[in-house]
Amino acid sequence: MNGENEFGYRARQILNQGLDVLDLGVAGRLHQARQAALNSQRVPVRGLRLAGIGGDVEFAFLSNARSLLAVMALTVGATGAYYWNAFEQVQEYEEIDSALLVDELPPSAYLDRGFHAWLEHASDSSSQ
């Protein structure tokens, strides 16, 4: 950017040097042409002009479209991850339920306090 600024400064200096030798008629026509060009230049619309109110209403969702898109993508990703995790958890519960139903013991046996002691005793005897 510094090179661009320097170039603009030098160009302005050279053009200003030639200003002293310009005829007043030519300078007047150049000034009129510049004003006409500035008047015909399009001004970007920044908002909606309301009749009677005179204020500008800006559409925030248009000016912040990138942010809105990023938030939407993050929301979709987080929701997808939540449902994926819930689906995996349901599959784990399904496997546990299937194992309980296929097993020879009734489900009430797993709730018995002596069952845990029997499991420890059975695992100790099988490991010896």
OpenMM code with the backbone's topology and positions (N, CA, C; nanometers):
from openmm import Vec3, app, unit

residues = "MET ASN GLY GLU ASN GLU PHE GLY TYR ARG ALA ARG GLN ILE LEU ASN GLN GLY LEU ASP VAL LEU ASP LEU GLY VAL ALA GLY ARG LEU HIS GLN ALA ARG GLN ALA ALA LEU ASN SER GLN ARG VAL PRO VAL ARG GLY LEU ARG LEU ALA GLY ILE GLY GLY ASP VAL GLU PHE ALA PHE LEU SER ASN ALA ARG SER LEU LEU ALA VAL MET ALA LEU THR VAL GLY ALA THR GLY ALA TYR TYR TRP ASN ALA PHE GLU GLN VAL GLN GLU TYR GLU GLU ILE ASP SER ALA LEU LEU VAL ASP GLU LEU PRO PRO SER ALA TYR LEU ASP ARG GLY PHE HIS ALA TRP LEU GLU HIS ALA SER ASP SER SER SER GLN".split()
positions = [
    Vec3(0.0811, -0.1189, 0.0000),
    Vec3(0.0000, 0.0000, 0.0000),
    Vec3(0.0851, 0.1249, 0.0000),
    Vec3(0.1994, 0.1193, 0.0615),
    Vec3(0.2857, 0.2357, 0.0689),
    Vec3(0.3317, 0.2770, -0.0702),
    Vec3(0.3588, 0.1784, -0.1565),
    Vec3(0.3995, 0.2087, -0.2933),
    Vec3(0.2871, 0.2762, -0.3711),
    Vec3(0.1634, 0.2351, -0.3451),
    Vec3(0.0487, 0.2972, -0.4117),
    Vec3(0.0320, 0.4421, -0.3661),
    Vec3(0.0482, 0.4657, -0.2381),
    Vec3(0.0362, 0.6022, -0.1865),
    Vec3(0.1449, 0.6928, -0.2442),
    Vec3(0.2642, 0.6384, -0.2537),
    Vec3(0.3753, 0.7170, -0.3087),
    Vec3(0.3510, 0.7483, -0.4560),
    Vec3(0.3012, 0.6514, -0.5309),
    Vec3(0.2704, 0.6738, -0.6715),
    Vec3(0.1638, 0.7821, -0.6875),
    Vec3(0.0587, 0.7745, -0.6072),
    Vec3(-0.0469, 0.8761, -0.6121),
    Vec3(0.0047, 1.0138, -0.5780),
    Vec3(0.0926, 1.0228, -0.4803),
    Vec3(0.1508, 1.1520, -0.4410),
    Vec3(0.2335, 1.2101, -0.5547),
    Vec3(0.3163, 1.1270, -0.6187),
    Vec3(0.4002, 1.1763, -0.7301),
    Vec3(0.3152, 1.2185, -0.8497),
    Vec3(0.2101, 1.1391, -0.8785),
    Vec3(0.1217, 1.1749, -0.9911),
    Vec3(0.0533, 1.3078, -0.9642),
    Vec3(0.0109, 1.3292, -0.8410),
    Vec3(-0.0535, 1.4559, -0.8059),
    Vec3(0.0441, 1.5723, -0.8214),
    Vec3(0.1699, 1.5547, -0.7818),
    Vec3(0.2697, 1.6603, -0.7939),
    Vec3(0.2924, 1.6983, -0.9407),
    Vec3(0.3015, 1.5966, -1.0258),
    Vec3(0.3251, 1.6235, -1.1691),
    Vec3(0.2051, 1.6949, -1.2302),
    Vec3(0.0843, 1.6515, -1.1950),
    Vec3(-0.0356, 1.7166, -1.2491),
    Vec3(-0.0489, 1.8594, -1.1971),
    Vec3(-0.0138, 1.8824, -1.0717),
    Vec3(-0.0218, 2.0175, -1.0159),
    Vec3(0.0783, 2.1123, -1.0818),
    Vec3(0.1927, 2.0618, -1.1271),
    Vec3(0.2913, 2.1464, -1.1943),
    Vec3(0.2353, 2.2004, -1.3260),
    Vec3(0.1559, 2.1205, -1.3946),
    Vec3(0.0996, 2.1636, -1.5226),
    Vec3(-0.0216, 2.2533, -1.5070),
    Vec3(-0.0727, 2.2713, -1.3881),
    Vec3(-0.1910, 2.3537, -1.3643),
    Vec3(-0.1650, 2.5019, -1.3929),
    Vec3(-0.0454, 2.5468, -1.3658),
    Vec3(-0.0139, 2.6890, -1.3830),
    Vec3(-0.0171, 2.7323, -1.5300),
    Vec3(0.0100, 2.6427, -1.6205),
    Vec3(0.0166, 2.6790, -1.7614),
    Vec3(-0.1141, 2.6523, -1.8346),
    Vec3(-0.2179, 2.6030, -1.7671),
    Vec3(-0.3459, 2.5745, -1.8319),
    Vec3(-0.4231, 2.7039, -1.8583),
    Vec3(-0.4919, 2.7042, -1.9681),
    Vec3(-0.5798, 2.8152, -2.0035),
    Vec3(-0.7014, 2.8107, -1.9116),
    Vec3(-0.7574, 2.9263, -1.8766),
    Vec3(-0.8726, 2.9308, -1.7862),
    Vec3(-0.9944, 2.8604, -1.8455),
    Vec3(-1.0132, 2.8659, -1.9752),
    Vec3(-1.1254, 2.7965, -2.0408),
    Vec3(-1.1137, 2.6458, -2.0283),
    Vec3(-0.9921, 2.5970, -2.0493),
    Vec3(-0.9677, 2.4525, -2.0369),
    Vec3(-0.9886, 2.4087, -1.8924),
    Vec3(-0.9394, 2.4881, -1.7992),
    Vec3(-0.9558, 2.4541, -1.6574),
    Vec3(-1.1036, 2.4528, -1.6188),
    Vec3(-1.1821, 2.5462, -1.6721),
    Vec3(-1.3256, 2.5511, -1.6443),
    Vec3(-1.3981, 2.4296, -1.6992),
    Vec3(-1.3625, 2.3902, -1.8234),
    Vec3(-1.4256, 2.2718, -1.8834),
    Vec3(-1.3872, 2.1451, -1.8063),
    Vec3(-1.2629, 2.1362, -1.7637),
    Vec3(-1.2203, 2.0204, -1.6833),
    Vec3(-1.2977, 2.0133, -1.5507),
    Vec3(-1.3181, 2.1288, -1.4911),
    Vec3(-1.3923, 2.1342, -1.3648),
    Vec3(-1.5373, 2.0897, -1.3856),
    Vec3(-1.5998, 2.1376, -1.4958),
    Vec3(-1.7378, 2.0983, -1.5244),
    Vec3(-1.7481, 1.9483, -1.5538),
    Vec3(-1.6515, 1.8952, -1.6276),
    Vec3(-1.6517, 1.7522, -1.6597),
    Vec3(-1.6362, 1.6687, -1.5326),
    Vec3(-1.5514, 1.7156, -1.4414),
    Vec3(-1.5319, 1.6442, -1.3148),
    Vec3(-1.6605, 1.6443, -1.2328),
    Vec3(-1.7287, 1.7598, -1.2274),
    Vec3(-1.8536, 1.7693, -1.1519),
    Vec3(-1.9610, 1.6793, -1.2128),
    Vec3(-1.9666, 1.6746, -1.3453),
    Vec3(-2.0651, 1.5889, -1.4122),
    Vec3(-2.0366, 1.4414, -1.3832),
    Vec3(-1.9092, 1.4062, -1.3825),
    Vec3(-1.8728, 1.2671, -1.3535),
    Vec3(-1.9085, 1.2310, -1.2098),
    Vec3(-1.8827, 1.3231, -1.1172),
    Vec3(-1.9164, 1.2960, -0.9776),
    Vec3(-2.0672, 1.2858, -0.9567),
    Vec3(-2.1443, 1.3682, -1.0272),
    Vec3(-2.2895, 1.3646, -1.0138),
    Vec3(-2.3503, 1.2378, -1.0726),
    Vec3(-2.2897, 1.1853, -1.1783),
    Vec3(-2.3448, 1.0656, -1.2420),
    Vec3(-2.2964, 0.9361, -1.1760),
    Vec3(-2.2028, 0.9489, -1.0857),
    Vec3(-2.1518, 0.8300, -1.0165),
    Vec3(-2.2630, 0.7717, -0.9296),
    Vec3(-2.2772, 0.6416, -0.9349),
    Vec3(-2.3814, 0.5762, -0.8568),
    Vec3(-2.3376, 0.5644, -0.7118),
    Vec3(-2.4313, 0.5912, -0.6232),
    Vec3(-2.4068, 0.5791, -0.4799),
    Vec3(-2.4665, 0.4461, -0.4351),
    Vec3(-2.3902, 0.3613, -0.3663),
    Vec3(-2.4456, 0.2325, -0.3236),
    Vec3(-2.5573, 0.2523, -0.2214),
    Vec3(-2.6633, 0.1734, -0.2362),
    Vec3(-2.7770, 0.1808, -0.1445),
    Vec3(-2.7402, 0.1083, -0.0163),
    Vec3(-2.7472, 0.1766, 0.0966),
    Vec3(-2.7073, 0.1187, 0.2247),
    Vec3(-2.8263, 0.0710, 0.3051),
    Vec3(-2.9441, 0.1095, 0.2702),
    Vec3(-3.0599, 0.0676, 0.3472),
    Vec3(-3.1879, 0.1052, 0.2754),
    Vec3(-3.2990, 0.0827, 0.3401),
    Vec3(-3.4290, 0.1135, 0.2831),
    Vec3(-3.4762, 0.2463, 0.3389),
    Vec3(-3.5052, 0.3388, 0.2508),
    Vec3(-3.5508, 0.4706, 0.2929),
    Vec3(-3.7023, 0.4635, 0.3089),
    Vec3(-3.7511, 0.4858, 0.4311),
    Vec3(-3.8939, 0.4778, 0.4586),
    Vec3(-3.9595, 0.6125, 0.4330),
    Vec3(-4.0723, 0.6103, 0.3618),
    Vec3(-4.1449, 0.7336, 0.3306),
    Vec3(-4.2070, 0.7881, 0.4583),
    Vec3(-4.1894, 0.9154, 0.4813),
    Vec3(-4.2473, 0.9793, 0.5983),
    Vec3(-4.1590, 0.9749, 0.7202),
    Vec3(-4.0749, 0.8741, 0.7322),
    Vec3(-3.9879, 0.8626, 0.8496),
    Vec3(-3.8513, 0.9211, 0.8178),
    Vec3(-3.7986, 0.8861, 0.7030),
    Vec3(-3.6723, 0.9433, 0.6589),
    Vec3(-3.5501, 0.8749, 0.7161),
    Vec3(-3.5652, 0.7696, 0.7914),
    Vec3(-3.4499, 0.7002, 0.8485),
    Vec3(-3.4080, 0.5833, 0.7620),
    Vec3(-3.2897, 0.5369, 0.7829),
    Vec3(-3.2406, 0.4202, 0.7094),
    Vec3(-3.2634, 0.2952, 0.7928),
    Vec3(-3.3193, 0.1952, 0.7296),
    Vec3(-3.3382, 0.0665, 0.7951),
    Vec3(-3.2430, -0.0307, 0.7269),
    Vec3(-3.1509, -0.0814, 0.8027),
    Vec3(-3.0525, -0.1722, 0.7445),
    Vec3(-3.0946, -0.3155, 0.7693),
    Vec3(-3.0752, -0.3981, 0.6702),
    Vec3(-3.1035, -0.5393, 0.6853),
    Vec3(-2.9780, -0.6060, 0.7409),
    Vec3(-2.9820, -0.6358, 0.8704),
    Vec3(-2.8651, -0.6907, 0.9374),
    Vec3(-2.8305, -0.8291, 0.8841),
    Vec3(-2.9309, -0.9038, 0.8451),
    Vec3(-2.9012, -1.0387, 0.7963),
    Vec3(-2.8290, -1.0368, 0.6625),
    Vec3(-2.8420, -0.9298, 0.5842),
    Vec3(-2.7676, -0.9203, 0.4592),
    Vec3(-2.6240, -0.8746, 0.4825),
    Vec3(-2.6068, -0.7801, 0.5749),
    Vec3(-2.4724, -0.7299, 0.5987),
    Vec3(-2.3884, -0.8289, 0.6786),
    Vec3(-2.4542, -0.9147, 0.7539),
    Vec3(-2.3820, -1.0135, 0.8348),
    Vec3(-2.4102, -1.1542, 0.7856),
    Vec3(-2.4175, -1.1718, 0.6545),
    Vec3(-2.4531, -1.3019, 0.5981),
    Vec3(-2.3500, -1.4085, 0.6326),
    Vec3(-2.2236, -1.3738, 0.6343),
    Vec3(-2.1201, -1.4728, 0.6686),
    Vec3(-2.1356, -1.5212, 0.8114),
    Vec3(-2.1591, -1.4289, 0.9020),
    Vec3(-2.1760, -1.4667, 1.0417),
    Vec3(-2.2997, -1.5536, 1.0595),
    Vec3(-2.4062, -1.5178, 0.9926),
    Vec3(-2.5293, -1.5947, 1.0013),
    Vec3(-2.5089, -1.7349, 0.9460),
    Vec3(-2.4391, -1.7454, 0.8361),
    Vec3(-2.4120, -1.8757, 0.7769),
    Vec3(-2.3248, -1.9604, 0.8688),
    Vec3(-2.2242, -1.8995, 0.9320),
    Vec3(-2.1379, -1.9731, 1.0232),
    Vec3(-2.2152, -2.0222, 1.1458),
    Vec3(-2.3029, -1.9385, 1.1988),
    Vec3(-2.3829, -1.9787, 1.3148),
    Vec3(-2.4774, -2.0915, 1.2774),
    Vec3(-2.5366, -2.0817, 1.1579),
    Vec3(-2.6260, -2.1892, 1.1142),
    Vec3(-2.5508, -2.3207, 1.0956),
    Vec3(-2.4310, -2.3148, 1.0379),
    Vec3(-2.3514, -2.4362, 1.0188),
    Vec3(-2.3116, -2.4961, 1.1540),
    Vec3(-2.2758, -2.4113, 1.2470),
    Vec3(-2.2399, -2.4591, 1.3810),
    Vec3(-2.3597, -2.5226, 1.4496),
    Vec3(-2.4759, -2.4629, 1.4353),
    Vec3(-2.5968, -2.5173, 1.4958),
    Vec3(-2.6333, -2.6531, 1.4353),
    Vec3(-2.6253, -2.6629, 1.3040),
    Vec3(-2.6547, -2.7897, 1.2379),
    Vec3(-2.5541, -2.8966, 1.2812),
    Vec3(-2.4267, -2.8599, 1.2902),
    Vec3(-2.3243, -2.9551, 1.3324),
    Vec3(-2.3442, -3.0020, 1.4756),
    Vec3(-2.3748, -2.9090, 1.5658),
    Vec3(-2.3956, -2.9462, 1.7057),
    Vec3(-2.5200, -3.0325, 1.7222),
    Vec3(-2.6267, -2.9984, 1.6497),
    Vec3(-2.7489, -3.0782, 1.6568),
    Vec3(-2.7250, -3.2176, 1.6007),
    Vec3(-2.6537, -3.2250, 1.4904),
    Vec3(-2.6215, -3.3552, 1.4315),
    Vec3(-2.5379, -3.4412, 1.5255),
    Vec3(-2.4393, -3.3795, 1.5908),
    Vec3(-2.3553, -3.4544, 1.6850),
    Vec3(-2.4373, -3.5029, 1.8037),
    Vec3(-2.5307, -3.4203, 1.8509),
    Vec3(-2.6152, -3.4602, 1.9641),
    Vec3(-2.7009, -3.5811, 1.9272),
    Vec3(-2.7647, -3.5759, 1.8102),
    Vec3(-2.8494, -3.6872, 1.7692),
    Vec3(-2.7678, -3.8122, 1.7383),
    Vec3(-2.6508, -3.7956, 1.6819),
    Vec3(-2.5643, -3.9103, 1.6547),
    Vec3(-2.5240, -3.9782, 1.7861),
    Vec3(-2.4888, -3.8975, 1.8863),
    Vec3(-2.4520, -3.9524, 2.0161),
    Vec3(-2.5707, -4.0230, 2.0804),
    Vec3(-2.6889, -3.9644, 2.0704),
    Vec3(-2.8089, -4.0271, 2.1264),
    Vec3(-2.8383, -4.1586, 2.0554),
    Vec3(-2.8187, -4.1635, 1.9249),
    Vec3(-2.8400, -4.2869, 1.8488),
    Vec3(-2.7433, -4.3965, 1.8935),
    Vec3(-2.6174, -4.3600, 1.9133),
    Vec3(-2.5180, -4.4569, 1.9604),
    Vec3(-2.5540, -4.5083, 2.0994),
    Vec3(-2.6010, -4.4202, 2.1859),
    Vec3(-2.6376, -4.4590, 2.3217),
    Vec3(-2.7582, -4.5540, 2.3201),
    Vec3(-2.8536, -4.5284, 2.2321),
    Vec3(-2.9698, -4.6169, 2.2196),
    Vec3(-2.9256, -4.7545, 2.1727),
    Vec3(-2.8285, -4.7598, 2.0830),
    Vec3(-2.7783, -4.8894, 2.0369),
    Vec3(-2.7114, -4.9659, 2.1510),
    Vec3(-2.6369, -4.8944, 2.2367),
    Vec3(-2.5738, -4.9609, 2.3510),
    Vec3(-2.6797, -5.0168, 2.4460),
    Vec3(-2.7838, -4.9375, 2.4742),
    Vec3(-2.8917, -4.9849, 2.5612),
    Vec3(-2.9638, -5.1044, 2.4988),
    Vec3(-2.9766, -5.1028, 2.3689),
    Vec3(-3.0413, -5.2126, 2.2985),
    Vec3(-2.9611, -5.3416, 2.3138),
    Vec3(-2.8295, -5.3311, 2.3052),
    Vec3(-2.7448, -5.4491, 2.3227),
    Vec3(-2.7549, -5.5034, 2.4649),
    Vec3(-2.7578, -5.4147, 2.5639),
    Vec3(-2.7696, -5.4576, 2.7035),
    Vec3(-2.9049, -5.5261, 2.7255),
    Vec3(-3.0121, -5.4667, 2.6725),
    Vec3(-3.1450, -5.5278, 2.6863),
    Vec3(-3.1505, -5.6639, 2.6194),
    Vec3(-3.0897, -5.6762, 2.5031),
    Vec3(-3.0878, -5.8048, 2.4325),
    Vec3(-3.0136, -5.9089, 2.5133),
    Vec3(-2.9009, -5.8708, 2.5727),
    Vec3(-2.8233, -5.9653, 2.6536),
    Vec3(-2.9026, -6.0090, 2.7762),
    Vec3(-2.9767, -5.9165, 2.8374),
    Vec3(-3.0589, -5.9516, 2.9541),
    Vec3(-3.1722, -6.0466, 2.9157),
    Vec3(-3.2335, -6.0240, 2.8025),
    Vec3(-3.3457, -6.1072, 2.7613),
    Vec3(-3.3015, -6.2469, 2.7193),
    Vec3(-3.1841, -6.2586, 2.6630),
    Vec3(-3.1344, -6.3875, 2.6176),
    Vec3(-3.0786, -6.4691, 2.7343),
    Vec3(-3.0348, -6.4027, 2.8381),
    Vec3(-2.9716, -6.4699, 2.9515),
    Vec3(-3.0703, -6.5620, 3.0224),
    Vec3(-3.0175, -6.6644, 3.0925),
    Vec3(-3.1002, -6.7616, 3.1623),
    Vec3(-3.1574, -6.7046, 3.2917),
    Vec3(-3.0896, -6.6077, 3.3499),
    Vec3(-3.1361, -6.5504, 3.4757),
    Vec3(-3.2488, -6.4505, 3.4512),
    Vec3(-3.3455, -6.4456, 3.5413),
    Vec3(-3.4485, -6.3429, 3.5288),
    Vec3(-3.3910, -6.2069, 3.5667),
    Vec3(-3.4460, -6.0977, 3.5142),
    Vec3(-3.3933, -5.9644, 3.5455),
    Vec3(-3.3953, -5.9331, 3.6943),
    Vec3(-3.4886, -5.9911, 3.7705),
    Vec3(-3.4927, -5.9633, 3.9150),
    Vec3(-3.3699, -6.0201, 3.9858),
    Vec3(-3.3046, -6.1196, 3.9272),
    Vec3(-3.1853, -6.1777, 3.9901),
    Vec3(-3.0707, -6.0776, 3.9914),
    Vec3(-3.0650, -5.9919, 3.8925),
    Vec3(-2.9585, -5.8916, 3.8884),
    Vec3(-2.9753, -5.7869, 3.9975),
    Vec3(-3.0977, -5.7732, 4.0482),
    Vec3(-3.1246, -5.6766, 4.1533),
    Vec3(-3.1007, -5.7336, 4.2929),
    Vec3(-3.0829, -5.8630, 4.3032),
    Vec3(-3.0610, -5.9284, 4.4326),
    Vec3(-2.9238, -5.8902, 4.4867),
    Vec3(-2.9189, -5.8608, 4.6184),
    Vec3(-2.7920, -5.8192, 4.6795),
    Vec3(-2.6899, -5.9336, 4.6828),
    Vec3(-2.7351, -6.0535, 4.6943),
    Vec3(-2.6438, -6.1677, 4.7001),
    Vec3(-2.5872, -6.2043, 4.5652),
    Vec3(-2.6483, -6.1529, 4.4572),
    Vec3(-2.6010, -6.1854, 4.3229),
    Vec3(-2.4598, -6.1334, 4.3003),
    Vec3(-2.4317, -6.0140, 4.3492),
    Vec3(-2.2986, -5.9559, 4.3324),
    Vec3(-2.1943, -6.0418, 4.4044),
    Vec3(-2.2275, -6.0868, 4.5241),
    Vec3(-2.1353, -6.1736, 4.5991),
    Vec3(-2.1159, -6.3059, 4.5266),
    Vec3(-2.2230, -6.3601, 4.4689),
    Vec3(-2.2117, -6.4859, 4.3947),
    Vec3(-2.1228, -6.4685, 4.2721),
    Vec3(-2.1356, -6.3499, 4.2022),
    Vec3(-2.0515, -6.3242, 4.0853),
    Vec3(-1.9044, -6.3196, 4.1239),
    Vec3(-1.8735, -6.2521, 4.2357),
    Vec3(-1.7342, -6.2443, 4.2805),
    Vec3(-1.6811, -6.3829, 4.3161),
    Vec3(-1.7615, -6.4652, 4.3855),
    Vec3(-1.7197, -6.5987, 4.4238),
    Vec3(-1.7012, -6.6861, 4.3004),
    Vec3(-1.7925, -6.6743, 4.2024),
    Vec3(-1.7831, -6.7559, 4.0819),
    Vec3(-1.6621, -6.7152, 3.9972),
    Vec3(-1.6327, -6.5860, 3.9917),
    Vec3(-1.5163, -6.5437, 3.9125),
    Vec3(-1.3855, -6.5813, 3.9821),
    Vec3(-1.3839, -6.5817, 4.1163),
    Vec3(-1.2630, -6.6235, 4.1884),
    Vec3(-1.2364, -6.7719, 4.1684),
    Vec3(-1.3388, -6.8528, 4.1706),
    Vec3(-1.3213, -6.9982, 4.1556),
    Vec3(-1.2859, -7.0348, 4.0132),
    Vec3(-1.3334, -6.9595, 3.9141),
    Vec3(-1.3007, -6.9914, 3.7747),
    Vec3(-1.1598, -6.9481, 3.7390),
    Vec3(-1.1053, -6.8484, 3.8094),
    Vec3(-0.9706, -6.8016, 3.7767),
    Vec3(-0.8630, -6.8916, 3.8372),
    Vec3(-0.9004, -6.9773, 3.9354),
    Vec3(-0.7987, -7.0657, 3.9977),
    Vec3(-0.7819, -7.1911, 3.9246),
] * unit.nanometer
topology = app.Topology()
chain = topology.addChain("A")
for resn in residues:
    res = topology.addResidue(resn, chain)
    for name in ("N", "CA", "C"):
        topology.addAtom(name, app.Element.getBySymbol(name[0]), res)
